[in-house]
Amino acid sequence: MTAFGKLVRTTAFRLTLVYLLLFALFAASLLGYFAWNTRRLITEQITSTVNGETGEISDIFGRRGLRGLVFTIENRALRPGANLYLVTTPNGQAIAGNVGSLAPGVMGMTGWSETSYRRLDEQDTVDRRALVLVTELPSGFRLLIGRDLEERRRMFGIVAKAAQWSLLVVIVLGLAGGVFVARRVLRRELSVDAEAIRGVAMAALEKLDGQEISRVRVHPAHAAEVSACLPRTSSGGSVEVVPDAARELGSVVFETERGSLDASVDTQLEEIERGLTDRLRRQG
């Protein structure tokens, strides 16, 4: 059994992964709620402002008639910002406002709707999205007041980007914590389970793929187990196993004619940690 196989089979590592999954789901739910609530608040702000302005302009129409309505709409349509205005006659002809085009049927229904639109003063042909309120005025005239939804889309994009980063950080930190816990568990396993160090040695032999091994350096506690699973040399002799008290439990280094292979458990876990760190750095 390889070191990684031993790692994923430890109860501690599995519990760490379960904790990571639960924490990631909690973080995703929290950020999702924040994104939804931000969208809701922006929408409520738009509806409150538009309702107030609709009531104000309807009152102007009642007091000053069509001339006062057109003058007010044209004046407000010239202001910079995301405000949209449109007044149409009973037969649907536009007589004032800054809206050049709308999705079909929008002016035919009163009430709130989300629609694509283009401004009169825009040169590009890209449709934008807006939340609009259509109101029927006396004599059949129709009034549209709305707000562009670019701010809401941009805010939602910021939250989504933050969610991606947060989940990435949670996953990386969780896996790093799992590796830390697994290192301690594996060391304990190696001290009491001879099969564990044999798994490390056999996995290393597969990587060496038949290369001639000159010697193997191990912790003294593993010398007998590692020696028992080593192949014979080309001359029929035994591979030299060098007990080294300076090495930690799980340390196995193979020396061949092409160089050395450090198959130690700590080395493999450090490679996992470096991989996680490199992944986080590339995402940055």
C-alpha positions in Angstrom: 0.0 0.0 0.0 1.4 3.4 -1.0 1.9 6.3 1.5 -0.9 8.2 -0.2 -3.2 5.1 0.0 -2.3 4.8 3.7 -3.1 8.6 4.1 -6.5 8.5 2.6 -7.5 5.4 4.6 -6.7 7.1 8.0 -9.8 8.0 10.1 -8.2 11.4 10.9 -7.7 12.3 7.3 -11.2 11.3 6.3 -12.7 13.3 9.2 -10.6 16.3 8.0 -12.1 15.9 4.5 -15.6 15.7 6.0 -14.9 18.8 8.0 -13.5 20.6 4.9 -16.6 19.6 2.9 -19.0 20.9 5.6 -17.1 24.1 6.0 -16.9 24.7 2.3 -20.7 24.2 2.0 -21.3 26.6 4.9 -19.0 29.2 3.3 -20.7 28.8 -0.1 -24.2 29.1 1.5 -23.1 32.2 3.4 -21.7 33.8 0.3 -24.8 32.8 -1.7 -27.1 34.3 0.9 -25.0 37.5 0.8 -25.2 37.7 -3.0 -28.9 37.0 -3.0 -29.5 39.6 -0.2 -27.4 42.2 -2.1 -29.4 41.6 -5.2 -32.7 41.9 -3.2 -31.6 45.2 -1.5 -30.6 46.8 -4.8 -33.9 45.7 -6.4 -35.9 47.1 -3.4 -34.0 50.4 -3.6 -34.8 50.6 -7.3 -38.5 49.8 -6.8 -38.8 52.3 -4.0 -37.2 55.1 -5.9 -39.2 54.4 -9.1 -42.5 54.2 -7.3 -41.8 57.5 -5.6 -40.9 59.2 -8.9 -43.8 57.7 -10.7 -46.2 59.1 -8.2 -44.5 62.5 -8.4 -44.7 62.7 -12.2 -48.3 61.4 -12.3 -49.1 64.3 -10.0 -47.4 66.7 -12.4 -49.4 65.4 -15.3 -52.6 65.8 -13.3 -51.8 69.5 -12.4 -50.0 70.7 -15.6 -51.3 68.4 -18.3 -49.4 66.8 -21.2 -47.2 69.9 -21.7 -45.9 69.8 -18.1 -45.4 66.0 -18.4 -43.3 66.2 -21.5 -41.3 69.1 -20.2 -40.5 67.2 -16.9 -39.6 63.9 -18.7 -37.3 65.6 -21.2 -35.6 67.6 -18.5 -35.0 64.4 -16.3 -34.0 62.3 -19.3 -31.1 64.7 -19.9 -29.6 64.0 -16.5 -26.6 61.6 -16.4 -27.2 58.3 -14.7 -29.0 55.0 -15.0 -32.5 56.5 -15.1 -34.9 55.6 -17.9 -38.0 57.6 -19.0 -40.5 57.2 -21.7 -43.9 58.6 -22.4 -46.2 57.2 -25.2 -49.5 58.2 -26.7 -52.5 55.9 -26.6 -51.5 54.4 -29.9 -48.0 53.7 -28.7 -46.0 56.5 -30.3 -43.1 57.8 -28.1 -43.3 61.6 -27.4 -40.7 62.1 -24.7 -37.9 60.2 -22.9 -34.4 58.7 -23.4 -35.4 55.1 -24.4 -34.8 54.2 -28.0 -36.1 50.6 -28.0 -37.6 48.0 -25.7 -38.4 44.4 -25.8 -41.8 43.8 -27.6 -44.9 44.1 -25.4 -43.3 46.0 -22.5 -45.4 49.2 -23.0 -48.5 47.1 -23.6 -48.7 45.9 -20.0 -48.8 48.0 -16.8 -46.7 47.1 -13.8 -43.1 45.9 -13.2 -41.0 44.0 -15.7 -37.4 43.3 -16.4 -36.5 44.1 -20.0 -33.8 44.6 -22.6 -33.5 48.2 -23.9 -31.3 50.7 -25.7 -30.9 54.4 -25.0 -31.6 57.1 -27.6 -28.1 58.6 -27.1 -26.1 55.4 -27.4 -24.1 54.5 -30.5 -23.5 50.8 -29.7 -25.9 48.1 -30.5 -25.6 46.2 -27.3 -28.8 45.5 -25.4 -28.8 46.4 -21.7 -31.1 45.2 -19.0 -33.4 47.4 -16.9 -36.1 47.1 -14.3 -39.0 49.3 -15.4 -42.5 50.3 -14.2 -45.2 51.1 -16.8 -48.2 53.2 -15.6 -51.3 54.2 -17.5 -52.1 57.9 -17.2 -55.4 59.5 -17.9 -56.5 59.8 -21.5 -54.5 56.6 -22.4 -51.0 58.0 -22.2 -48.4 55.6 -20.8 -45.4 56.4 -18.6 -42.3 54.2 -18.2 -39.8 54.9 -15.5 -36.9 52.5 -14.8 -33.3 51.9 -13.8 -30.5 50.2 -15.5 -29.4 46.9 -13.8 -25.7 47.2 -14.6 -24.9 48.1 -11.0 -26.8 45.0 -9.7 -25.0 42.8 -12.2 -21.6 44.3 -11.3 -22.2 43.9 -7.6 -23.3 40.3 -8.1 -20.1 39.6 -10.1 -18.0 41.0 -7.3 -19.7 38.7 -4.8 -19.3 35.7 -7.1 -15.6 36.4 -7.5 -15.2 36.7 -3.7 -17.0 33.4 -3.4 -14.6 31.6 -5.7 -11.6 32.9 -3.9 -13.1 32.1 -0.5 -13.9 28.5 -1.5 -10.4 28.1 -3.0 -8.8 29.3 0.2 -11.0 27.1 2.3 -10.1 24.0 0.2 -6.4 24.7 0.2 -6.3 25.4 4.0 -8.5 22.4 4.6 -6.3 20.0 2.6 -3.2 21.5 4.2 -4.7 20.8 7.6 -5.5 17.3 6.4 -1.9 16.7 5.4 -0.7 18.0 8.7 -3.0 15.6 10.6 -2.2 12.8 8.3 1.6 13.2 8.8 1.2 12.7 12.5 -1.2 9.7 12.0 1.1 8.1 9.5 4.1 8.4 11.8 2.2 6.6 14.5 1.1 3.9 12.0 4.7 3.4 10.8 5.8 2.9 14.4 3.3 0.0 15.0 2.4 -1.4 11.5 5.1 -3.1 9.5 2.9 -3.3 6.5 2.9 0.5 6.2 6.7 0.8 5.5 6.5 -2.1 3.1 3.9 -0.2 1.2 6.2 2.8 1.0 9.1 0.6 -0.2 7.0 -1.3 -2.8 5.6 2.0 -4.2 9.2 3.3 -4.6 10.3 0.1 -6.4 7.5 0.6 -8.9 8.8 4.2 -9.6 12.4 2.9 -10.1 11.1 0.5 -12.7 13.8 -2.1 -12.6 16.8 0.2 -12.0 19.8 -1.3 -10.3 19.7 -0.4 -6.6 23.0 0.0 -4.8 21.8 0.7 -1.3 18.8 1.9 0.7 19.0 4.2 3.7 16.2 3.8 6.3 15.4 4.4 10.0 16.8 1.5 12.0 13.3 0.4 13.0 12.4 -0.3 9.3 15.6 -2.0 8.2 14.4 -5.6 8.4 11.0 -4.9 6.8 12.5 -2.9 3.9 15.3 -5.5 3.4 12.7 -8.3 3.1 10.9 -6.7 0.1 14.0 -5.7 -1.9 14.9 -7.5 -5.1 18.2 -9.2 -5.6 21.0 -7.4 -7.3 22.1 -8.3 -10.9 24.9 -10.4 -9.4 22.5 -12.3 -7.2 23.4 -10.6 -4.0 21.3 -8.6 -1.5 20.8 -4.9 -1.7 22.7 -3.1 1.1 20.3 -1.6 3.7 21.9 1.1 5.8 20.2 1.8 9.1 20.5 5.5 9.9 19.4 6.6 13.3 19.4 10.3 12.1 16.4 9.6 9.8 12.8 9.8 11.0 10.3 7.0 11.0 9.0 6.5 7.4 12.3 7.7 5.8 13.4 5.5 2.9 16.0 6.7 0.4 17.0 4.5 -2.6 20.4 5.0 -4.2 20.8 3.8 -7.8 23.3 4.3 -10.6 21.1 7.1 -11.9 20.9 9.0 -8.6 18.7 8.7 -5.5 14.9 8.5 -4.9 13.6 9.8 -1.6 10.4 7.8 -1.0 10.0 9.0 2.6 6.5 9.7 3.8 7.4 13.3 4.8 8.8 13.9 1.4 5.6 12.8 -0.3 3.5 14.9 2.0 5.7 17.9 1.4 5.2 17.5 -2.3 1.4 17.6 -1.7 1.9 20.8 0.3 4.0 22.4 -2.4 1.4 21.5 -5.0 -1.3 23.2 -3.0 0.9 26.3 -2.5 1.7 26.5 -6.2 -1.9 26.2 -7.1 -2.9 29.0 -4.8 0.0 31.2 -6.1 -1.1 30.5 -9.8 -4.7 31.5 -8.9 -3.3 34.8 -7.6 
